[in-house]
Amino acid sequence: MEEGYEKNGSDREEIFSKSVRAGKRTYFFDVKSTKGNDYYLTITESKKRFGDDGKFFYEKHKLFLYKEDFEKFAEGLNEAVAHIKSISPVVEQTESDSNESAPTTNNKFSDVNFEDLDK
């Protein structure tokens, strides 16, 4: 078995991982490598759900982003976030928001920069 690979071979070696909790969701940003030592990013959204039996499970959605698409993806994401910020009404911060140094809009977004991934 090659080092860094799971037994089933479907997941590649993980280079970097960052999780971001956002309300009821958690986002995972995972940089992985291919067999040819090329890099790609997986973005996973995980939400805790409850089944009919009352037990919880995690619903996950995964997006694969390859390095040749990083720049266009980041441009599109930044443009969409900027547009949302420009049309969102400004609201006053509450005490809990000011402790988190959150932006003063209804939607709380973080700027994402993928350009450092190809270094």
N, C-alpha and C positions, 0 to 999 in steps of 0.2 A: 504494500500500500504506500502511495506517495505521501510524503509529509505534508500536512496542512489540508488534506482532503478527507472528507467523511467517507465512511465505508461504502455508501452507495454511489459515490463519485459525483453526485449532482451539485453539491455545494463546493465552491472553490475556497481557497485560502482567504481568510478574512484579514485585511490589512489594517482597517480602521473602522471603529464603530462609535456612533453617537446616538443616544436616545434622547428624545424631547417629549416631556409630558405636557399635554395641552388639554386641560379639562378631562373629559372622559376618554380621550384618545391618547395613545402614545405613538410617536413616529420614530422609526429606526432608520438611520442613514448608515449603510454598510458599504465600505469600499472593499472589493474583492478582486482577485486576480484570476485570469484564465490560464489554461495550460501553456499558452504562448507568452506568459508573463505580461499580458496586457491588463489594463484595469477597467473596471466598470463599477457603477453605483447601483445599489438596490435601495429603494425607499419603501418602507413597509408601514402601513397604517394598521394599528391594532386597537380593537374596541372590545371591551368586556360586554358580553351579552348573556342573557339568561334564557335557557331552554324551557320547553313546556314542563319538564320535570323539576324545575326550580333550581337546577344546577347551572353554574356559569361556565362559559367557554369563551375563548377569544376568537373573534372574527378578524381575519387578516386579509389585507389587500396589498399586493406587491407590484412595484414598478421597477423595471430594469432600464437603466440609463447608461449608454455606452459613451466612451470619452469623445468620440467624434461629434456627439450631439450635446455635450456639456454647455458650450457657449450659447447655442441657439435656445436650449432649454432654459438656461439662466436668464437670458434676455427676455424670453416670453414670460417667465415667472415674475421677474422684476417689473415688467410692464403691467401685468395683471394686478400685482400687489399695489403698485403706484396708483393705478386707476381706482381700485377699491378705496384706498386711502383718500384719494381726491374727492370721491363722491360720498364718503361716510361723514355723517355729522360729527362735529367735535363735541365731546362730553367731558365734564369735569372728572378728575381722578378722585377715587375714593382712597381712604388711608391704606387699604390693602394693595391697591394698584401702585401707589407711590412708593411702597416698600419694594416693589418688584421693578421699579423704573420702567413701567410699561408705557407704550404710546397712548396718547389721549384720543383714541378713536374707539368705536364700538368693537372693531375687529383687531385682535392683537396678533401681529405678524412679526416674524424675524426676517431680516435680510439674509439671503442664502447666496453664498459665493462659491461656485464650483470651479473657478479658475485655478485654485491651488491644487486641484486633484491631479492635473497632468504633470506636476513637478516631480 
